[in-house]
Amino acid sequence: MIARILSGLIGALMLLNCLWWILDPSTAAEGLAMPLLVGLESNSQIGDFTSFFFTAGLFACIGAYRAEHIWLYPTISLIGSAALFRSYAVVAHGSEPLVSTIVFEIVMSAILILCVFLMKRAQ
């Protein structure tokens, strides 16, 4: 039961971020320490971030609803790889680390991995 609650909460949080990108992309971008781009760039920025949060949230919520761990893997992959590639950007390209976001993504991925183990054990 705890795995369903945790994965559902993470899914809801991701879907709220998706909604934020739909309703107020400027504020959503600021929340990730970046400006909202203009022109064609904003189209890619809004589309990519909205789809990221939608997909991550949708699959986590499906996994929570169905109590099936297989649905959590796309969310783990998206959030975990975001932390990985943010860290890569620091090391390989000298970008400034957004530490709070990297830590958040690692913690959320770890919680979802725990949910996978709990759901497997419950089957």
Backbone as CSV, one residue per row, in Angstrom:
resi,resn,N_x,N_y,N_z,CA_x,CA_y,CA_z,C_x,C_y,C_z
1,MET,0.816,-1.200,0.000,0.000,0.000,0.000,0.865,1.272,0.000
2,ILE,1.963,1.242,0.784,2.827,2.418,0.854,3.469,2.703,-0.505
3,ALA,3.778,1.650,-1.262,4.368,1.833,-2.594,3.386,2.535,-3.526
4,ARG,2.139,2.178,-3.426,1.122,2.822,-4.271,0.962,4.289,-3.898
5,ILE,0.980,4.577,-2.603,0.831,5.964,-2.150,2.020,6.810,-2.591
6,LEU,3.227,6.302,-2.350,4.423,7.064,-2.706,4.523,7.297,-4.207
7,SER,4.317,6.247,-4.993,4.408,6.415,-6.448,3.287,7.308,-6.964
8,GLY,2.111,7.213,-6.355,1.011,8.096,-6.745,1.291,9.555,-6.424
9,LEU,1.917,9.803,-5.282,2.270,11.182,-4.914,3.326,11.755,-5.857
10,ILE,4.303,10.946,-6.194,5.316,11.403,-7.148,4.677,11.660,-8.508
11,GLY,3.792,10.771,-8.932,3.084,10.973,-10.193,2.251,12.242,-10.186
12,ALA,1.554,12.474,-9.088,0.736,13.690,-8.982,1.611,14.934,-9.021
13,LEU,2.761,14.879,-8.354,3.685,16.013,-8.368,4.184,16.290,-9.784
14,MET,4.501,15.234,-10.522,4.953,15.406,-11.903,3.830,15.984,-12.784
15,LEU,2.612,15.504,-12.567,1.486,16.033,-13.351,1.175,17.482,-12.991
16,LEU,1.389,17.854,-11.735,1.225,19.262,-11.354,2.259,20.135,-12.056
17,ASN,3.486,19.631,-12.163,4.501,20.365,-12.907,4.123,20.484,-14.376
18,CYS,3.558,19.436,-14.934,3.073,19.470,-16.313,2.017,20.558,-16.472
19,LEU,1.076,20.576,-15.558,0.015,21.586,-15.598,0.593,22.995,-15.484
20,TRP,1.612,23.140,-14.649,2.253,24.447,-14.477,2.885,24.907,-15.788
21,TRP,3.519,23.964,-16.510,4.105,24.309,-17.802,3.030,24.680,-18.817
22,ILE,1.850,24.085,-18.694,0.750,24.409,-19.604,0.163,25.782,-19.285
23,LEU,-0.069,26.043,-18.006,-0.769,27.266,-17.602,0.130,28.489,-17.470
24,ASP,1.346,28.299,-16.979,2.235,29.431,-16.722,3.691,29.020,-16.971
25,PRO,4.069,28.858,-18.223,5.413,28.368,-18.519,6.531,29.289,-18.032
26,SER,6.276,30.566,-17.958,7.307,31.489,-17.492,7.691,31.192,-16.040
27,THR,6.689,31.021,-15.183,6.943,30.699,-13.784,7.519,29.296,-13.639
28,ALA,7.042,28.362,-14.459,7.573,26.998,-14.425,9.053,26.991,-14.783
29,ALA,9.425,27.774,-15.778,10.834,27.867,-16.174,11.669,28.473,-15.048
30,GLU,11.154,29.518,-14.417,11.862,30.136,-13.291,12.091,29.130,-12.171
31,GLY,11.134,28.226,-11.968,11.275,27.203,-10.948,12.418,26.250,-11.222
32,LEU,12.862,26.186,-12.467,14.009,25.356,-12.842,15.242,26.216,-13.124
33,ALA,15.224,27.428,-12.604,16.357,28.362,-12.696,16.726,28.717,-14.136
34,MET,15.709,28.929,-14.970,15.975,29.344,-16.343,14.895,30.324,-16.788
35,PRO,15.218,31.167,-17.753,14.190,32.057,-18.293,13.338,31.305,-19.306
36,LEU,12.163,31.799,-19.550,11.365,31.261,-20.646,11.954,31.826,-21.930
37,LEU,12.313,30.961,-22.840,12.908,31.389,-24.094,11.839,32.033,-24.979
38,VAL,12.232,32.591,-26.106,11.285,33.254,-27.001,11.316,32.590,-28.374
39,GLY,10.257,32.805,-29.129,10.186,32.307,-30.493,10.169,30.792,-30.574
40,LEU,10.874,30.259,-31.563,10.933,28.820,-31.750,11.527,28.112,-30.538
41,GLU,12.445,28.790,-29.860,13.074,28.182,-28.689,12.047,27.894,-27.591
42,SER,11.090,28.797,-27.408,10.075,28.574,-26.369,9.173,27.401,-26.732
43,ASN,8.955,27.212,-28.030,8.139,26.077,-28.450,8.783,24.767,-28.034
44,SER,10.073,24.638,-28.267,10.792,23.427,-27.850,10.846,23.314,-26.337
45,GLN,11.154,24.406,-25.663,11.273,24.383,-24.205,9.954,23.978,-23.558
46,ILE,8.873,24.619,-23.935,7.564,24.316,-23.344,7.129,22.901,-23.720
47,GLY,7.261,22.550,-24.970,6.846,21.215,-25.414,7.638,20.104,-24.751
48,ASP,8.954,20.276,-24.680,9.797,19.232,-24.103,9.556,19.072,-22.605
49,PHE,9.523,20.170,-21.880,9.321,20.067,-20.432,7.916,19.579,-20.086
50,THR,6.922,20.041,-20.822,5.562,19.579,-20.571,5.451,18.078,-20.821
51,SER,6.020,17.603,-21.922,5.954,16.167,-22.224,6.745,15.343,-21.213
52,PHE,7.873,15.861,-20.741,8.672,15.171,-19.716,7.834,14.953,-18.464
53,PHE,7.242,16.029,-17.955,6.468,15.920,-16.714,5.178,15.131,-16.914
54,PHE,4.557,15.260,-18.084,3.340,14.488,-18.360,3.638,12.996,-18.370
55,THR,4.665,12.604,-19.106,4.999,11.183,-19.215,5.427,10.611,-17.863
56,ALA,6.295,11.328,-17.160,6.739,10.865,-15.838,5.555,10.717,-14.888
57,GLY,4.680,11.701,-14.884,3.519,11.664,-13.990,2.510,10.597,-14.371
58,LEU,2.234,10.477,-15.647,1.247,9.508,-16.115,1.653,8.080,-15.753
59,PHE,2.888,7.710,-16.046,3.308,6.336,-15.787,3.400,6.036,-14.296
60,ALA,3.824,7.003,-13.500,3.852,6.782,-12.045,2.431,6.602,-11.509
61,CYS,1.499,7.386,-12.003,0.107,7.256,-11.545,-0.516,5.940,-11.999
62,ILE,-0.213,5.520,-13.216,-0.722,4.222,-13.680,-0.154,3.108,-12.804
63,GLY,1.138,3.174,-12.521,1.756,2.172,-11.659,1.130,2.140,-10.280
64,ALA,0.844,3.320,-9.736,0.206,3.389,-8.418,-1.210,2.827,-8.473
65,TYR,-1.961,3.208,-9.472,-3.352,2.770,-9.597,-3.456,1.256,-9.781
66,ARG,-2.609,0.716,-10.654,-2.674,-0.710,-10.968,-1.846,-1.572,-10.021
67,ALA,-1.033,-0.906,-9.191,-0.116,-1.619,-8.281,0.780,-2.583,-9.051
68,GLU,1.279,-2.115,-10.196,2.156,-2.910,-11.049,3.460,-2.139,-11.258
69,HIS,4.546,-2.708,-10.766,5.837,-2.035,-10.778,6.355,-1.712,-12.171
70,ILE,5.962,-2.480,-13.168,6.468,-2.283,-14.527,6.189,-0.865,-15.042
71,TRP,5.103,-0.263,-14.598,4.716,1.072,-15.034,5.616,2.164,-14.446
72,LEU,6.350,1.843,-13.402,7.203,2.849,-12.758,8.531,3.044,-13.478
73,TYR,8.935,2.093,-14.289,10.237,2.177,-14.954,10.400,3.397,-15.866
74,PRO,9.400,3.792,-16.650,9.582,5.007,-17.464,9.822,6.253,-16.602
75,THR,9.124,6.350,-15.484,9.308,7.515,-14.609,10.691,7.478,-13.981
76,ILE,11.125,6.315,-13.530,12.475,6.185,-12.968,13.509,6.575,-14.020
77,SER,13.313,6.109,-15.244,14.245,6.410,-16.322,14.300,7.909,-16.618
78,LEU,13.152,8.533,-16.717,13.122,9.973,-17.019,13.749,10.803,-15.908
79,ILE,13.319,10.579,-14.676,13.808,11.397,-13.569,15.271,11.072,-13.258
80,GLY,15.599,9.788,-13.257,16.972,9.396,-12.968,17.956,9.880,-14.018
81,SER,17.571,9.779,-15.284,18.479,10.243,-16.337,18.596,11.765,-16.330
82,ALA,17.573,12.461,-15.894,17.686,13.923,-15.761,18.779,14.269,-14.754
83,ALA,18.805,13.575,-13.613,19.858,13.809,-12.617,21.223,13.443,-13.187
84,LEU,21.289,12.325,-13.889,22.550,11.874,-14.471,23.085,12.896,-15.470
85,PHE,22.234,13.357,-16.378,22.706,14.256,-17.418,22.896,15.688,-16.929
86,ARG,22.210,16.080,-15.874,22.524,17.370,-15.235,23.935,17.305,-14.660
87,SER,24.245,16.198,-14.013,25.582,16.017,-13.433,26.643,15.954,-14.535
88,TYR,26.320,15.273,-15.612,27.219,15.210,-16.763,27.505,16.611,-17.307
89,ALA,26.478,17.451,-17.387,26.651,18.811,-17.896,27.634,19.604,-17.043
90,VAL,27.633,19.352,-15.750,28.568,20.023,-14.852,29.994,19.561,-15.142
91,VAL,30.170,18.253,-15.222,31.504,17.675,-15.391,32.051,17.924,-16.798
92,ALA,31.264,17.657,-17.806,31.753,17.693,-19.187,31.708,19.076,-19.820
93,HIS,30.767,19.914,-19.379,30.583,21.198,-20.054,30.750,22.401,-19.133
94,GLY,31.065,22.147,-17.878,31.315,23.242,-16.949,30.092,24.052,-16.569
95,SER,28.896,23.479,-16.738,27.698,24.222,-16.349,27.614,24.318,-14.825
96,GLU,26.906,25.299,-14.374,26.715,25.463,-12.935,25.709,24.419,-12.452
97,PRO,26.032,23.710,-11.380,25.112,22.658,-10.922,23.878,23.231,-10.239
98,LEU,22.733,22.679,-10.582,21.484,23.013,-9.910,21.270,21.919,-8.864
99,VAL,22.014,22.039,-7.771,22.136,20.975,-6.780,20.790,20.546,-6.213
100,SER,19.943,21.480,-5.865,18.663,21.124,-5.249,17.826,20.247,-6.182
101,THR,17.860,20.531,-7.463,17.090,19.748,-8.421,17.719,18.366,-8.622
102,ILE,19.033,18.309,-8.694,19.710,17.020,-8.852,19.409,16.125,-7.658
103,VAL,19.508,16.681,-6.457,19.215,15.905,-5.246,17.756,15.449,-5.252
104,PHE,16.843,16.338,-5.609,15.420,15.996,-5.682,15.193,14.831,-6.645
105,GLU,15.822,14.892,-7.816,15.641,13.832,-8.816,16.223,12.499,-8.337
106,ILE,17.339,12.551,-7.652,17.931,11.325,-7.114,17.029,10.729,-6.037
107,VAL,16.522,11.567,-5.154,15.644,11.081,-4.081,14.357,10.494,-4.664
108,MET,13.739,11.182,-5.631,12.503,10.674,-6.235,12.751,9.353,-6.957
109,SER,13.878,9.240,-7.649,14.209,7.985,-8.328,14.413,6.863,-7.315
110,ALA,15.099,7.168,-6.225,15.332,6.159,-5.185,14.018,5.701,-4.553
111,ILE,13.122,6.637,-4.311,11.812,6.280,-3.747,11.053,5.379,-4.716
112,LEU,11.101,5.709,-5.996,10.399,4.880,-6.983,11.030,3.500,-7.111
113,ILE,12.341,3.411,-6.991,12.998,2.101,-7.007,12.550,1.294,-5.792
114,LEU,12.452,1.942,-4.649,11.925,1.280,-3.453,10.495,0.797,-3.706
115,CYS,9.687,1.619,-4.356,8.308,1.230,-4.670,8.283,0.000,-5.567
116,VAL,9.212,-0.087,-6.516,9.299,-1.270,-7.382,9.535,-2.517,-6.532
117,PHE,10.508,-2.448,-5.624,10.799,-3.600,-4.771,9.613,-3.953,-3.894
118,LEU,8.944,-2.954,-3.343,7.785,-3.227,-2.488,6.643,-3.846,-3.277
119,MET,6.417,-3.352,-4.490,5.343,-3.917,-5.314,5.672,-5.340,-5.749
120,LYS,6.935,-5.600,-6.073,7.340,-6.961,-6.440,7.134,-7.915,-5.272
121,ARG,7.502,-7.473,-4.085,7.370,-8.311,-2.900,5.911,-8.612,-2.560
122,ALA,5.026,-7.674,-2.883,3.604,-7.853,-2.574,2.903,-8.801,-3.542
123,GLN,3.534,-9.089,-4.658,2.882,-9.953,-5.662,2.984,-11.404,-5.306
